[in-house]
Amino acid sequence: MADRVSEYLAAFDDIPGTRVYTTKRARQGYWLNQFCMSLMKAENRKRWLADERAYLQDWRMTDEQKDAVLARDYNRLLDLGGNIYFLAKLFSTDGLSFVQAVSTMTGMSEDEYKAMMMAGGRSPQGVRSIKEGN
């Protein structure tokens, strides 16, 4: 049974360009996501915007998570346990819309990303497995 669960969960890491939010990622990103949620309060946003590094010292995140926050590397933050809906609090504090932030995660311009989504999103054709290359 444990082997089947491990295989099932490992299959999520084989989906190109996709990070499935598993319980493992939730545990890994707990403090990162709590930090993001703290930005829902105006007084916390004010403190964050005044001195980002000092504000991060209050959170039990890894140095790698803190560095990714400061770099606004959203893809890395997802890899490190961030949940996109929590990360939205961070990019909203920066004045970015969801579309603006997510377009940076795709390597597309905002206009290219909008056009792709208006046309129905990414094609289901193409690489479907990292390890199999298909």
C-alpha positions, 0 to 999 in steps of 0.5 A: 500500500505504501509503495502505491501511494509513493508511486502515485505522489511521485507521478505528480512531479513528472508533470511538466510545468505543474506543481501539485500542492500536496500535503508534503508541500503544505507542510514544507510551506506552512510558515511561508504561507502564513507569512503571505496570509499576514499581508492581509492586514494593512499594518503588516503590509505597511511593515513589510513594505517599509523593510522586507528583510526585517519583516521576514525575520519574524517568520520561521521560513528557510533561508531559501524561502526567504531568498525566493520571497525577496526575489519574487521568484514565484515558481521557486516559491511553489517548489518550496511549498507556497500555495498560489492562493497564499502567494497572491497576497504577496503579489497583490501587496506589490500591486500586481494582478493575478494575471501580471504575476502568473504571466511572469511564471510562464515566461510570457508577456502579460499580453501573450499570457492573456491571449493564450488564456482567452484562446482556451489555455495551454494546449493539451498536446506536447510534453506530458511526462518529464521522464518519458519526454512525451 
